[in-house]
Amino acid sequence: MERVFKRKLYEKLLQWKTASKGKTALLIEGARRVGKSTLVEQFARQEYESYIFIDFNKTSKQIKELFEDLTNLDDIFLHLQQHYHVLLQPRKSLIIFDEVQKCPLARQAIKYLVKDGRYDYIETGSLISIKKNTKDITIPSEEERITMYPMDFEEFRWALGDDVSVVLLKQLFQEEKSLDTSHKRTMSDFRLYMLVGGMPQAVNEYLETNNLSLVDKVKRNIIKLYLDDFQKLDPSGRLEKLFKNIPAQLSNNISRYQPYPIIGDNSSDKVTELLQCLEDSKTTLFCHRVSDPNVGLSLTKDLSRFKIYAADTGLFITLAFWDKSFTENIIYDKLLNNTLEANLGYVFENAVAQMFASKGDELFYTTFPRDEKHNYEIDFLLSRGNKIVPIEVKSSGYKTHKSLDAFCSKYSSHISEKYIIHTKDYRQDGKLHYIPVYMTAFL
């Protein structure tokens, strides 16, 4: 049974409908299988008197050809109503362009459809910004764009029937209190979320079977879809290699993603193009280094130095064990119970990156010299008000935080709060906050 999950983005759709009143279309970007189409159709059923859902992945050639000539919109609307057997009502109906990248002319037509004003329009798509999907068309300025991410920890708990836990966690965070005896169970809940991930199909499989091996098969099928897309965009296989190498690069604890050892000698322009495709696919999250940590972090963003995370930590874990035909249940059991011997710091780092991105933060980190051969590194930097917040992520036992101390000494006038995100309970040491990873979303 395929479930329809409660998603936070629904509220943003409501806000757009109320504020726009038909004066803009809404474009929802996101990776494949993230739940865009399901959410939009649910929204259409509940918030409009009627709607037409055009799936450009499988609609007829005749429907696509309607958008080649916009001189008679009445004729276009008549054909759509006849084809889909739906009666459209002015200002009470929605037309959905699903997977709009498959019909660029429909996207270009948004300018004129919105100007006409009779109906509302929502577009969904993946690989929206890839060159071949925007070639020879005018991108409509009447488009508002938002990104849909995999389900976050709270949405995952909602799916499991728990509407309370994350609300209480936020209250404890705001009051700077620890969980005490509840911490171990909450960390187990969070590890389960990391393993299953936030892709709706994987969550549905877990609810149906309670079998993590079957969940892993679902995740592998999703990754294979991504790899097929990458092959179509780059038949040489370089794009696929860049994606599959994300866990290895993070586990090596290097200060930036290094594409050349993976794909060999290529022109810098070609590498830039491939990396742009990878970012545009929304399957990844790019975290850029900043050279001068200050409130305007993007002002000193170094486009040549970055880390890459997977947009979904559940997929990331499956990708990390891609050398096996399936991820054995024993690996999942050990990850769930925190008994796997491998250093899993990079997995928690990916989860933190995902949580920041899903709540709207652009990802930044920084490095600065420790001595002639070594650098200090701060995992994440957030801009809050007129100050910055440095963050280090720790997954296991540790006694020092030299990078954070050195950073706070060097940039003391720029800093409001400082945090270590770890797997233990909340505590405070002077002005340094140690927060459990499941509280990351509250920063």
VEXZA-345445 format. One record per residue (C-alpha): z, y, x; residue in three letters. Coordinates in steps of 0.2 Angstrom, whole numbers, padded with zeros to 4 digits, always signed. Each point is the difference from the previous one (the first is absolute). Example, Ala and Ser with C-alpha at 12.3 -4.5 7.8 and 13.67 -1.06 7.14 Angstrom:
<rs>
+0039-0022+0062ALA-0003+0017+0006SER
</rs>
This chain:
<rs>
+0000+0000+0000MET-0005+0017+0007GLU+0013+0013-0003ARG-0002+0019-0001VAL+0013+0007+0011PHE+0009+0017-0002LYS-0007+0012+0013ARG+0007+0017+0005LYS-0018+0007+0001LEU+0000+0000-0019TYR+0010+0015-0001GLU-0012+0009+0011LYS-0014-0005-0012LEU+0010+0008-0014LEU+0003+0016+0010GLN-0019+0001+0004TRP-0005-0002-0019LYS+0013+0013-0006THR-0005+0013+0014ALA-0018-0003+0001SER-0005+0000-0018LYS-0017-0007+0004GLY-0004+0013+0013LYS+0000-0012+0015THR-0003-0019+0002ALA+0013-0011+0009LEU-0006-0011+0015LEU+0012-0014+0004ILE-0003-0007+0018GLU+0008-0015+0007GLY-0003-0017+0008ALA-0008-0014-0010ARG+0012-0010-0011ARG+0014+0014+0001VAL+0000+0001-0019GLY-0011+0015-0004LYS-0011-0007-0014SER+0015-0008-0009THR+0010+0016+0001LEU-0014+0011-0006VAL-0004-0011-0015GLU+0018-0001-0005GLN+0001+0019+0000PHE-0016+0001-0010ALA+0006-0012-0013ARG+0017+0009-0002GLN-0005+0018+0002GLU-0017+0002-0009TYR-0007-0005-0017GLU-0015-0008+0008SER-0007-0003+0018TYR-0016-0008+0008ILE+0003-0010+0016PHE-0015+0000+0011ILE+0002-0013+0015ASP-0014+0005+0012PHE+0003-0016+0009ASN-0008-0010-0014LYS-0008+0012-0013THR-0018-0001-0004SER-0014+0010+0010LYS-0004+0009-0017GLN+0018+0007+0000ILE-0001+0006+0018LYS-0017+0008-0004GLU+0007+0011-0013LEU+0007+0011+0014PHE-0016+0003+0008GLU-0005+0013-0013ASP+0014+0012-0007LEU-0012+0011-0011THR+0006-0008-0016ASN+0019-0004+0000LEU-0001-0004-0018ASP-0012-0014+0003ASP+0011-0007+0014ILE+0016+0000-0011PHE-0010-0008-0014LEU-0006-0014+0012HIS+0017-0003+0006LEU+0008-0001-0017GLN-0013-0013-0006GLN+0001-0010+0016HIS+0019-0002+0000TYR+0002+0001-0019HIS+0013+0014+0001VAL+0000+0016-0010LEU+0004+0015+0011LEU+0010+0015-0007GLN+0000+0017+0008PRO+0016+0004+0010ARG+0007-0017-0006LYS-0010-0012+0010SER-0001-0005+0019LEU-0014-0007+0010ILE+0004-0010+0015ILE-0012-0002+0015PHE+0008-0016+0008ASP-0006-0003+0018GLU-0010+0016+0000VAL-0005-0002+0018GLN-0013-0013-0007LYS-0009+0014-0010CYS+0001+0016+0010PRO-0011+0009-0012LEU+0013-0003-0014ALA+0013+0009+0012ARG-0012+0014+0003GLN-0002+0002-0019ALA+0019+0004-0002ILE-0004+0018+0003LYS-0011+0001-0016TYR+0010-0012-0010LEU+0016+0010+0003VAL-0009+0016-0004LYS-0006-0007-0017ASP+0019-0002-0004GLY-0001-0013-0014ARG+0009-0014+0009TYR+0012-0004+0014ASP-0005-0009+0016TYR+0009-0011+0012ILE-0009-0008+0015GLU+0007-0014+0011THR-0007-0007+0016GLY+0002-0007+0017SER-0010+0005+0015LEU-0003+0016-0009ILE-0003+0010+0016SER-0011-0012+0009ILE-0016+0009+0005LYS-0012-0011-0009LYS+0010+0003-0016ASN-0001+0019+0001THR-0018+0002+0008LYS-0012+0011-0009ASP+0013+0005-0014ILE+0010+0016-0003THR+0019-0004-0001ILE+0006+0008-0016PRO+0013+0014+0003SER+0006-0004-0018GLU+0009-0016+0007GLU+0018-0001+0003GLU+0004-0015+0012ARG+0015-0010+0002ILE+0004-0016+0009THR+0007-0016-0007MET+0011-0011+0012TYR+0007-0017-0002PRO+0015-0002-0010MET+0015+0007+0008ASP+0018-0008+0001PHE+0005+0008-0016GLU-0016-0005-0010GLU+0003-0018+0008PHE+0017-0001-0007ARG-0006+0006-0017TRP-0012-0014+0000ALA+0014-0012+0003LEU+0009+0007-0015GLY+0012+0011+0010ASP+0000+0019-0006ASP+0017+0004+0007VAL+0002-0005+0019SER-0011+0014+0008VAL+0008+0013-0011VAL+0017-0005+0006LEU-0006+0000+0018LEU-0006+0018-0002LYS+0017+0005-0006GLN+0009-0008+0014LEU-0012+0008+0013PHE+0003+0017-0008GLN+0019-0003+0001GLU-0002-0007+0018GLU+0009-0016-0005LYS-0003-0018+0006SER-0003-0015-0010LEU+0013-0011+0008ASP-0001-0017-0008THR-0016+0003-0009SER-0010+0005+0016HIS-0004-0018+0005LYS-0007-0004-0017ARG-0010+0016+0000THR-0007-0003+0017MET-0006-0018-0007SER-0008+0009-0014ASP-0009+0012+0011PHE-0006-0014+0012ARG-0007-0009-0015LEU-0010+0016-0005TYR-0006+0000+0018MET-0006-0018-0001LEU-0008+0001-0017VAL-0006+0018+0002GLY-0006+0012-0013GLY-0017-0006-0005MET+0001-0004-0019PRO-0009-0017+0002GLN+0013-0006+0013ALA+0014+0007-0010VAL-0006-0009-0016ASN-0002-0016+0010GLU+0018+0001+0006TYR+0006+0002-0018LEU-0011-0014-0006GLU+0004-0013+0013THR+0015+0006+0011ASN-0010-0008+0014ASN-0003+0011+0016LEU-0014-0012+0006SER-0010+0003-0015LEU+0004+0019+0001VAL-0007-0001+0018ASP-0016-0008-0007LYS-0002+0015-0011VAL+0003+0012+0014LYS-0013-0009+0011ARG-0013+0001-0014ASN+0003+0019-0001ILE-0002+0002+0019ILE-0016-0010+0000LYS-0007+0012-0013LEU+0005+0014+0012TYR-0009-0009+0014LEU-0015-0003-0010ASP-0001+0019-0004ASP+0002+0003+0019PHE-0014-0012+0004GLN-0012+0009-0012LYS+0005+0017+0008LEU-0002-0007+0018ASP-0009-0016+0001PRO+0004-0001+0019SER+0018-0004-0004GLY+0009+0014+0009ARG+0008+0008-0015LEU+0007-0017-0005GLU+0007-0002+0017LYS+0008+0017+0000LEU+0009-0005-0017PHE+0005-0017+0005LYS+0008+0007+0017ASN+0012+0011-0009ILE+0016-0012+0001PRO-0004-0004+0018ALA-0001+0018+0005GLN+0017+0004-0008LEU+0009-0015+0006SER-0005+0005+0018ASN+0010+0016-0002ASN-0013+0011+0007ILE+0000+0019-0003SER-0017+0000-0009ARG-0014-0011-0007TYR-0012-0005+0013GLN-0018-0004-0007PRO-0010-0003+0016TYR+0009-0016+0006PRO-0004-0007-0017ILE-0018+0005-0003ILE-0006+0003+0018GLY-0010+0014+0007ASP-0007+0011-0014ASN-0004+0018-0001SER+0015+0012-0006SER-0011+0005-0015ASP-0002-0018-0006LYS+0019-0004+0003VAL+0004+0016-0010THR-0012-0005-0014GLU+0008-0018-0001LEU+0018+0007+0000LEU-0005+0012-0014GLN-0007-0014-0010CYS+0016-0010+0002LEU+0010+0015-0005GLU-0011+0004-0015ASP+0002-0018-0006SER+0018+0004-0005LYS+0005-0017+0007THR+0008+0008+0015THR+0012+0015+0003LEU-0003+0011+0016PHE+0015+0008+0008CYS-0005+0014+0012HIS+0009+0006+0015ARG+0005+0019+0000VAL+0001+0009+0017SER+0012+0014-0006ASP+0012-0006-0013PRO+0003+0014-0012ASN+0000+0003-0019VAL-0019+0001+0000GLY-0002-0018+0006LEU-0019-0001-0004SER-0004+0016+0011LEU+0003-0010+0016THR-0007-0017-0006LYS-0008-0010+0014ASP-0016-0008-0008LEU-0002-0011+0015SER+0018-0008+0000ARG+0006-0009-0015PHE+0008-0016-0006LYS-0007-0011-0014ILE+0010-0009-0013TYR-0005-0011-0014ALA+0001+0009-0017ALA+0009-0015-0007ASP+0014-0009+0010THR-0002-0016-0009GLY-0019-0001+0005LEU+0006+0006+0018PHE+0011-0016+0001ILE-0014-0011-0005THR-0011+0008+0012LEU+0013-0002+0014ALA-0001-0019-0003PHE-0019+0000-0003TRP-0003-0014+0014ASP+0007-0013-0012LYS-0010-0005-0015SER+0015+0005-0011PHE+0017+0007+0004THR+0012-0014-0001GLU+0015+0001-0011ASN+0011-0003+0014ILE-0006+0017+0008ILE+0003+0008-0017TYR+0018-0008-0001ASP+0005+0006+0017LYS-0007+0018-0003LEU+0009+0000-0017LEU+0017-0006+0008ASN-0003+0011+0016ASN+0000-0016+0011THR-0017+0002+0008LEU+0002+0001+0019GLU-0015+0013+0002ALA+0005+0018+0001ASN-0005+0007-0017LEU+0003+0018+0004GLY-0019+0003-0003TYR+0001-0007-0017VAL+0014+0011-0005PHE-0010+0015+0008GLU-0015-0004-0011ASN+0011-0001-0016ALA+0008+0017+0004VAL-0018+0007+0003ALA-0005-0007-0017GLN+0015+0008-0009MET-0003+0017+0008PHE-0019+0000-0005ALA+0003-0006-0017SER+0011+0014-0004LYS-0012+0013+0007GLY+0005+0003+0018ASP-0013+0001+0013GLU+0004-0011+0015LEU+0004+0008+0017PHE+0009-0006+0016TYR+0003+0008+0017THR+0002-0005+0018THR+0006+0011+0015PHE+0003-0004+0018PRO+0016-0009+0006ARG-0006-0001+0018ASP-0016-0002+0010GLU-0004-0017-0008LYS+0009-0001-0016HIS+0001+0010-0017ASN+0012+0002-0014TYR-0006-0004-0017GLU+0005+0005-0017ILE-0007-0012-0013ASP-0002+0012-0015PHE+0002+0019-0003LEU+0002+0008-0017LEU-0002+0018-0005SER+0014+0006-0012ARG+0001+0018-0004GLY-0001+0010+0016ASN+0007-0014+0011LYS-0005-0017+0006ILE+0008-0017-0002VAL-0001-0012+0015PRO+0001-0019-0005ILE+0002-0016+0011GLU-0003-0017-0008VAL+0011-0014+0007LYS+0000-0018-0006SER+0013-0009+0010SER+0015+0003+0011GLY+0000+0016+0010TYR+0013+0011+0009LYS-0010+0015+0005THR-0013+0012-0007HIS-0005+0009+0016LYS-0017+0007-0008SER+0008+0007-0015LEU+0014+0008+0011ASP-0013+0008+0012ALA-0010+0006-0014PHE+0014+0008-0009CYS+0005+0009+0016SER-0017+0006+0004LYS-0004+0006-0018TYR+0017+0004-0007SER-0005+0016-0008SER-0013-0009-0011HIS+0010-0014-0006ILE+0010-0001-0017SER+0005-0019-0001GLU-0003-0015+0011LYS-0001-0018-0005TYR+0000-0017+0006ILE-0007-0012-0012ILE+0007-0018+0003HIS+0004-0016-0009THR+0019+0003-0001LYS+0010+0010-0013ASP+0001+0019-0001TYR+0011+0009+0012ARG+0001+0017+0008GLN+0004+0004+0018ASP+0003+0019+0001GLY-0017+0007-0005LYS-0009-0016+0002LEU-0004-0010-0016HIS-0002-0019+0001TYR-0009-0005-0016ILE-0005-0018-0006PRO-0019-0002-0001VAL+0000-0001-0018TYR+0006+0018-0002MET-0015+0007+0010THR-0008+0006-0016ALA+0014+0012-0003PHE-0003+0010+0016LEU
</rs>
